[in-house]
């Protein structure tokens, strides 16, 4: 069968909403992308086109296709298409007459109301039961139910009614009794009708209400002022067929409560009911089991326009019941069915089914046990946590999916909490070690800071000694100056003494030379002292910078230590703790 529902994993966030609503476990596959983020893709071959995932997805990851684009394309090529319209159109399409007029302008040849097909369908069910005595039967107007039975529960095929759906009954009538030769299109509320049309080969296009109006709006088509209508107006109870239990209401209106007819609808219930149906002995089963995939029937089907509620829909349906002559007069319906007996052949409205069994491997208890062991789920409560966050009803269901390779242990919230708890304990240990090491660093900083302060004090002593050495050099320089003056005076006096003073002149010269040497030595010492002062001054500034930086660093380390120590560990532990729930 054609794949109708698709997934765009680029938009998927791994919320598992799609998995949680899907009635088929194996249709959704959870996997980890390149960033180890959980994503969910679908296996379209295993999908039954129930549309539940499309409604559940909040991120636009799921979408469907129908034949709307092809229908309008073929109309533009002058294809002679006749259009049948589901009775649910009355609750989905405003101003039907103007809509039909627009479609007629675009090339639709004729319009037919499937309400007539619903009347034929009801007649066919009644006559089939009366003539064939088939035992318990499951209704098949819903193609999603048919897909489910054909793919996943072939044991129910013996109960599945062969009577065509209202749309197929209408198509057969149009083709065999109405003289329609060209292609037939259906305006429907259902995604899965495409599969039904494909399997039966009578209807060429499935145009859902939602896609039709999306096409009209995106192409800026305007409804004309004039109206168009059906080729005729059927008048029995077929108009209310899209309501939950619509077939039951039609049958009981004609036969009264002469047979037991049970009903079930909605994906959260109907598939479980079908499983239970197959396990019961036939004596417990109703004559007719009227089943639908959609909770509120076809009026709020998978291909319907959004934005309407059940009260609005039921108001329209009740008005249709009252407006129809058949809805008020049982004799009118009897006359209509008598006419069908005369003009229609029951076998024309029956079909055969070909199973398309999806093989799903049975998972053994040993495999489930191995999955639990690998996930460290050793206690009973851990295996019955059943939170549903992974999209499975129970932990056992998830273990089964993991064994089948369509889910991952990391998709388990319980497992995630366990991992977070382990990581928290590891982080807590690291935090303790960091605190201890930080304290040691602070202590080392204190020691180093004290050393720097002592070096700074020693540099102050050196600077003071250098200053004292400079003062002493200055004093020596003054003494040398005085000696020079004395030597000059001695030389003058020796010169005056003539020969008697020559020896003294030699002494005076030596004293003078010694004074000059002293001055040169003092000058060199002063230069060295100045350079030493500059060097020690620079070193003092460096030491001060180191001290200042050390103070800042030490304050930062202390702040980190304080913040690390003051983490609200109990609060974090409370949120991440992994523990057995209260009894």
C-alpha positions in Angstrom: 0.0 0.0 0.0 1.1 3.5 -0.6 2.9 5.3 2.2 0.8 8.3 3.2 2.2 9.6 6.5 5.8 10.8 6.6 8.3 12.2 9.1 10.7 15.1 8.9 13.4 14.2 11.5 15.0 17.6 11.2 12.0 19.0 13.1 11.8 16.1 15.6 12.8 16.9 19.2 12.4 13.4 20.5 9.4 14.1 22.8 7.9 10.7 22.0 4.4 12.1 21.7 4.0 10.3 18.4 5.1 7.0 19.8 2.7 7.4 22.7 -0.4 7.7 20.6 0.5 5.3 17.8 -1.6 2.1 18.0 1.2 0.1 16.2 4.4 -0.3 18.3 6.7 -1.0 15.4 5.8 2.0 13.3 8.0 4.4 15.2 11.7 4.0 15.7 13.7 5.9 18.3 17.3 6.5 17.6 20.2 8.7 18.6 21.5 11.3 16.1 25.1 12.4 15.7 24.8 14.5 18.9 23.4 11.6 20.8 20.0 13.3 21.0 16.9 11.1 20.8 14.9 11.4 17.6 11.9 9.4 16.3 11.4 8.5 12.7 8.7 6.3 11.3 8.7 3.2 9.2 6.0 4.1 6.6 5.6 0.4 5.5 4.3 -0.4 9.0 2.0 2.6 9.3 -1.8 2.2 9.2 -2.4 5.9 8.4 -4.4 6.5 11.5 -3.0 10.1 11.6 -2.7 10.1 15.4 1.0 11.1 15.3 0.2 14.1 13.1 -2.3 15.4 15.6 0.1 14.7 18.5 3.2 16.3 17.0 3.7 19.9 18.1 6.8 20.5 16.0 5.6 19.8 12.4 7.7 16.6 12.2 4.8 14.5 10.9 2.7 15.2 7.8 0.7 13.4 5.2 0.0 13.4 1.5 -3.1 12.9 -0.6 -4.1 13.4 -4.2 -5.1 17.1 -4.1 -2.3 18.4 -6.2 -2.7 15.7 -8.8 -6.5 16.3 -8.9 -6.1 20.0 -9.7 -3.3 19.2 -12.2 -5.5 16.7 -14.1 -8.4 19.1 -14.0 -6.3 21.7 -15.7 -5.6 19.2 -18.5 -9.4 18.8 -19.1 -9.8 15.4 -17.4 -13.5 14.6 -17.1 -13.6 14.1 -13.4 -16.7 13.5 -11.4 -16.5 14.3 -7.7 -18.2 12.5 -4.8 -18.5 14.4 -1.5 -18.5 12.7 1.9 -21.4 13.7 4.2 -18.8 15.0 6.7 -18.3 17.9 4.3 -21.3 19.6 5.8 -19.4 20.0 9.1 -16.1 20.9 7.4 -16.7 23.2 4.5 -18.6 26.5 4.7 -20.7 27.6 1.8 -20.7 24.3 0.0 -22.7 25.5 -2.9 -20.1 28.2 -3.7 -17.3 25.6 -3.3 -18.9 23.3 -5.8 -19.4 26.2 -8.2 -15.6 26.9 -7.9 -14.7 23.3 -8.6 -17.2 23.2 -11.5 -15.5 26.3 -13.0 -12.2 24.4 -12.7 -13.5 21.4 -14.6 -15.4 19.0 -12.4 -18.2 17.4 -14.5 -20.7 16.3 -11.8 -21.1 16.2 -8.1 -22.5 13.3 -6.0 -23.4 13.2 -2.4 -21.9 10.1 -0.6 -25.0 10.2 1.7 -26.6 8.0 -1.0 -23.6 5.7 -0.7 -24.2 5.5 3.0 -27.8 4.6 2.5 -26.7 1.9 0.1 -24.1 0.7 2.6 -26.7 0.4 5.3 -29.0 -1.5 3.0 -26.2 -3.8 2.0 -25.3 -4.6 5.6 -28.9 -5.4 6.5 -29.4 -7.6 3.4 -26.0 -9.3 3.8 -26.8 -10.3 7.4 -30.4 -11.4 6.4 -29.2 -13.5 3.4 -25.8 -14.8 4.4 -26.1 -15.2 8.2 -22.4 -14.5 8.6 -22.3 -14.5 12.4 -20.5 -11.7 14.2 -19.1 -9.0 11.8 -16.8 -6.0 12.2 -17.8 -3.0 10.1 -15.3 -1.7 7.6 -16.2 1.9 6.5 -13.1 3.0 8.4 -10.0 2.2 6.2 -7.6 2.6 9.1 -9.4 -0.3 10.8 -9.1 -2.3 7.6 -5.3 -1.5 7.4 -4.8 -2.6 10.9 -6.6 -6.0 10.4 -4.8 -6.6 7.0 -1.4 -5.8 8.5 -1.5 -6.8 12.1 -4.5 -8.9 13.0 -5.3 -11.3 10.2 -7.2 -13.5 12.7 -10.0 -10.9 12.5 -10.4 -11.1 8.7 -13.0 -13.8 9.1 -15.2 -11.2 10.9 -14.5 -8.2 8.7 -17.5 -7.3 6.7 -17.2 -7.5 2.9 -19.7 -4.7 2.4 -18.0 -1.7 0.8 -17.7 1.6 2.7 -20.2 4.4 1.8 -17.7 5.9 -0.6 -17.0 2.7 -2.4 -20.7 1.9 -2.5 -21.2 5.4 -4.1 -18.4 4.8 -6.6 -19.9 1.4 -7.6 -23.3 3.0 -8.0 -21.9 5.9 -10.1 -20.0 3.5 -12.3 -22.5 0.6 -12.7 -25.8 2.4 -12.2 -25.2 6.1 -12.9 -23.3 5.9 -16.2 -20.2 7.7 -15.0 -17.3 6.9 -17.4 -14.5 9.3 -16.4 -12.3 9.3 -13.4 -13.9 9.6 -9.9 -12.6 11.8 -7.2 -13.6 11.8 -3.5 -13.7 14.7 -1.2 -13.1 13.0 2.1 -12.3 13.6 5.8 -9.8 10.7 5.9 -6.1 10.2 5.1 -6.4 6.4 4.8 -9.1 6.5 2.2 -6.2 6.8 -0.3 -5.3 3.2 0.7 -8.9 2.0 0.3 -9.1 3.5 -3.1 -5.8 2.0 -4.2 -6.8 -1.5 -3.0 -10.2 -1.4 -4.8 -9.2 0.5 -7.9 -12.5 2.4 -8.5 -11.7 5.9 -7.1 -8.8 7.7 -8.6 -8.3 10.7 -6.2 -8.6 11.2 -2.4 -8.9 14.9 -1.7 -9.0 15.6 2.0 -10.8 18.7 3.4 -7.7 20.1 4.9 -5.6 19.8 1.8 -8.4 21.2 -0.4 -8.6 24.4 1.6 -4.8 24.7 1.9 -4.7 24.5 -1.9 -7.5 27.1 -2.3 -5.8 29.5 0.1 -2.3 29.0 -1.2 -3.4 29.6 -4.8 -5.6 32.5 -3.7 -8.7 31.0 -5.3 -12.0 32.9 -4.5 -15.4 31.3 -4.2 -17.8 32.6 -6.8 -21.1 34.2 -6.0 -23.1 31.5 -7.7 -23.7 28.1 -6.3 -23.8 24.5 -7.7 -25.4 21.4 -6.3 -25.5 17.6 -6.4 -27.0 15.8 -9.3 -29.9 14.8 -6.9 -30.7 15.0 -3.3 -30.6 11.7 -1.4 -32.9 11.8 1.5 -32.5 8.9 4.0 -30.3 8.7 7.1 -27.0 8.5 5.3 -26.3 12.1 6.2 -25.5 11.2 9.8 -23.2 8.2 8.9 -20.0 10.1 9.8 -21.1 10.3 13.4 -19.7 7.7 15.9 -22.1 4.8 15.7 -23.6 6.2 12.5 -24.0 2.7 11.0 -25.7 1.5 14.1 -28.1 4.4 14.1 -29.0 3.7 10.5 -29.6 0.0 11.0 -31.6 0.5 14.2 -33.7 3.2 12.6 -34.8 0.6 10.0 -34.8 -2.6 12.1 -35.2 -1.3 15.6 -33.2 -3.0 18.3 -33.6 -6.4 16.9 -29.9 -7.3 17.0 -27.0 -6.4 19.2 -24.7 -3.7 17.8 -21.7 -2.6 19.9 -19.5 0.3 18.9 -16.0 1.5 19.7 -14.0 4.5 18.4 -10.8 6.4 19.1 -7.2 5.1 18.9 -6.9 4.9 22.7 -9.6 2.3 22.9 -10.7 0.7 19.6 -7.5 -1.3 18.9 -7.5 -2.8 22.4 -11.2 -3.6 21.9 -10.4 -5.3 18.6 -7.7 -7.4 20.4 -10.2 -8.4 23.1 -12.8 -9.1 20.4 -10.5 -11.7 18.8 -10.0 -13.5 22.2 -13.6 -13.9 23.0 -15.8 -16.9 22.0 -18.4 -15.9 19.3 -21.3 -16.3 21.7 -20.0 -13.2 23.6 -19.7 -11.1 20.4 -22.3 -8.6 19.0 -24.0 -9.3 15.7 -22.3 -6.1 14.5 -19.2 -4.3 15.9 -19.3 -0.7 14.6 -15.7 0.6 14.9 -14.0 3.8 13.9 -10.4 5.0 14.3 -11.3 8.6 15.0 -12.8 9.4 18.4 -15.6 11.7 17.1 -16.1 9.8 13.9 -15.4 11.1 10.4 -16.6 14.6 11.1 -13.4 15.2 13.0 -11.3 12.8 10.9 -7.6 12.8 10.2 -8.0 14.8 7.0 -10.5 17.4 8.4 -9.9 21.1 8.9 -8.8 22.1 12.4 -10.6 24.5 14.6 -14.0 22.8 15.2 -15.3 21.1 18.3 -17.7 18.2 18.9 -20.6 20.5 19.9 -20.5 22.5 16.7 -20.3 19.2 14.7 -23.1 17.6 16.5 -25.3 20.6 16.0 -24.9 20.4 12.2 -25.5 16.6 12.3 -28.7 16.9 14.3 -29.9 19.5 11.8 -29.2 17.1 8.9 -31.1 14.3 10.7 -34.1 16.6 11.0 -33.9 17.9 7.5 -33.8 14.5 5.9 -37.3 13.0 5.2 -35.8 9.6 6.1 -34.7 10.9 9.4 -38.3 11.4 10.4 -40.2 8.7 8.5 -39.3 5.1 8.8 -41.7 4.3 5.9 -39.7 6.5 3.7 -36.5 4.5 4.4 -38.4 1.2 3.9 -39.5 2.4 0.5 -36.0 3.5 -0.4 -34.6 0.1 0.6 -37.3 -1.7 -1.3 -36.3 0.3 -4.4 -32.7 -0.8 -3.8 -33.8 -4.4 -3.7 -35.3 -4.0 -7.1 -32.6 -2.0 -8.8 -29.3 -3.0 -7.1 -27.3 -6.2 -6.9 -25.9 -6.9 -3.5 -22.8 -8.7 -4.8 -21.8 -5.5 -6.6 -21.2 -3.8 -3.2 -19.0 -6.6 -1.7 -15.3 -6.8 -1.7 -12.5 -9.3 -1.1 -9.5 -8.7 1.2 -5.9 -9.6 0.6 -3.8 -9.7 3.8 -0.5 -7.7 3.9 0.8 -9.2 7.0 3.5 -7.3 8.8 5.8 -9.8 10.5 6.7 -8.7 14.0 9.2 -10.9 15.7 8.1 -12.3 19.1 10.4 -11.2 21.9 11.2 -13.8 24.5 11.1 -13.2 28.2 14.8 -14.0 28.2 15.5 -11.1 25.8 13.4 -8.7 28.0 15.3 -9.9 31.1 18.6 -9.2 29.2 17.4 -5.7 28.4 16.5 -5.0 32.0 19.8 -6.4 33.2 21.7 -4.2 30.7 19.7 -1.2 32.0 20.5 -2.2 35.6 16.8 -2.5 36.4 17.1 -5.3 38.9 14.2 -4.5 41.3 10.5 -5.1 40.6 9.6 -1.5 41.0 12.2 -0.4 38.5 10.6 -2.8 35.9 7.1 -1.5 36.7 7.9 2.2 36.8 5.6 2.6 33.7 5.8 6.4 33.5 5.1 6.4 29.7 7.6 9.1 28.9 9.3 6.9 26.4 6.0 6.5 24.5 5.4 2.9 25.8 2.6 2.0 28.2 4.9 -0.1 30.4 8.6 -0.7 31.0 8.1 -4.2 29.7 6.8 -2.7 26.4 9.8 -0.5 26.2 12.2 -3.4 26.9 10.4 -5.3 24.1 11.0 -2.3 21.7 14.7 -2.2 22.7 15.0 -5.9 22.0 13.4 -5.2 18.5 15.9 -2.4 17.9 13.2 0.3 17.6 14.0 2.1 20.9 17.1 2.8 23.1 17.9 2.5 26.8 18.7 6.3 26.7 15.1 7.0 25.8 14.1 5.8 29.3 13.5 8.7 31.8 14.2 6.3 34.7 17.6 5.4 33.1 18.3 9.0 32.4 17.7 9.9 36.1 19.9 7.0 37.1 22.7 8.3 34.9 22.2 11.9 36.1 22.3 10.6 39.7 25.6 8.8 39.0 27.0 11.8 37.3 25.9 14.0 40.2 27.6 11.7 42.7 30.8 11.8 40.6 30.5 15.6 40.3 30.0 15.8 44.1 33.2 13.8 44.7 35.1 16.0 42.3 33.6 19.0 44.0 34.9 17.7 47.4 38.4 17.1 45.9 38.3 20.6 44.3 37.4 22.1 47.7 40.2 20.3 49.4 42.8 21.2 46.7 41.5 24.8 46.7 42.1 25.0 50.4 45.6 23.7 49.9 46.2 26.2 47.2 45.0 29.0 49.5 47.4 27.8 52.2 50.2 27.8 49.7 49.2 31.3 48.5 49.4 32.5 52.1 52.9 31.0 52.5 54.1 32.5 49.2 52.5 35.8 50.0 54.4 35.9 53.3 57.7 35.2 51.5 57.0 38.0 49.1 56.4 40.4 52.0 59.7 39.3 53.6 61.5 39.8 50.3 59.9 43.3 50.0 61.1 44.1 53.5 64.6 42.9 52.7 64.7 45.1 49.6 63.8 48.0 51.8 66.8 47.2 54.0 69.0 47.0 50.9 67.7 50.3 49.6 68.4 51.9 53.0 72.0 50.5 53.0 72.5 51.8 49.5 71.4 55.2 50.6 73.7 55.1 53.6 76.6 54.0 51.3 75.8 57.0 49.1 76.0 59.4 52.1 79.3 57.9 53.1 80.7 58.3 49.6 79.6 61.9 49.6 81.5 62.4 52.9 84.6 60.8 51.5 84.3 63.1 48.4 84.3 66.1 50.7 87.3 64.9 52.6 89.2 64.3 49.2 88.3 67.9 48.2 89.8 69.2 51.5 92.9 67.1 51.0 93.3 68.4 47.5 93.1 72.0 48.7 95.6 71.2 51.5 98.0 69.6 49.0 97.8 72.6 46.7 98.6 74.9 49.6 101.5 72.7 50.6 102.9 72.8 47.1 102.7 76.6 47.1 104.5 76.8 50.4 107.2 74.3 49.3 107.8 76.4 46.2 108.4 79.5 48.4 110.9 77.5 50.5 113.1 76.8 47.4 115.5 73.9 47.6 114.5 73.3 51.2 110.9 72.6 50.3 111.5 70.2 47.3 111.1 67.1 49.4 107.9 68.4 50.8 106.7 69.2 47.2 107.0 65.5 46.4 105.0 64.6 49.4 102.4 67.2 48.5 102.1 65.9 45.0 101.6 62.3 46.2 98.9 63.5 48.6 97.3 65.4 45.7 97.4 62.4 43.5 95.9 60.2 46.3 93.1 62.7 46.7 92.4 62.6 43.0 92.3 58.8 43.1 89.9 59.0 46.0 87.6 61.3 44.1 87.6 59.0 41.1 86.9 56.0 43.3 84.1 57.8 45.0 82.6 58.8 41.7 82.7 55.2 40.5 81.1 54.1 43.8 78.4 56.7 43.4 77.6 55.5 39.9 77.4 51.9 41.1 75.2 53.0 44.0 72.9 54.9 41.7 72.6 51.8 39.4 72.0 49.6 42.4 69.3 51.9 43.6 67.6 51.9 40.3 67.8 48.1 40.1 66.5 47.5 43.6 63.8 50.1 42.9 62.7 48.1 39.9 62.9 44.9 41.8 60.8 46.4 44.6 58.2 47.5 42.0 58.2 43.9 40.6 57.8 42.4 44.0 55.0 44.8 44.8 53.3 43.8 41.5 53.7 40.1 42.4 52.3 40.8 45.8 49.3 42.7 44.4 48.6 39.9 41.8 49.0 37.3 44.4 46.4 39.1 46.6 44.0 39.2 43.7 44.6 35.6 42.8 44.2 34.5 46.4 40.9 36.4 46.7 39.6 34.7 43.5 40.6 31.3 44.8 39.0 32.0 48.1 35.8 33.1 46.3 35.8 30.0 44.2 36.3 27.8 47.3 33.5 29.6 49.1 31.1 29.2 46.2 32.0 25.6 45.7 31.5 24.9 49.4 28.2 26.8 49.5 26.5 24.8 46.7 23.0 23.7 47.7 23.9 20.0 47.5 20.8 18.8 49.3 18.5 20.6 46.8 20.4 19.2 43.8 20.4 15.8 45.3 16.7 15.9 45.9 16.0 16.7 42.2 18.5 14.1 40.8 18.1 11.4 43.3 17.2 7.9 42.1 15.1 6.1 44.6 12.2 3.8 45.0 8.8 5.6 45.0 6.7 5.7 48.2 4.5 2.7 48.7 
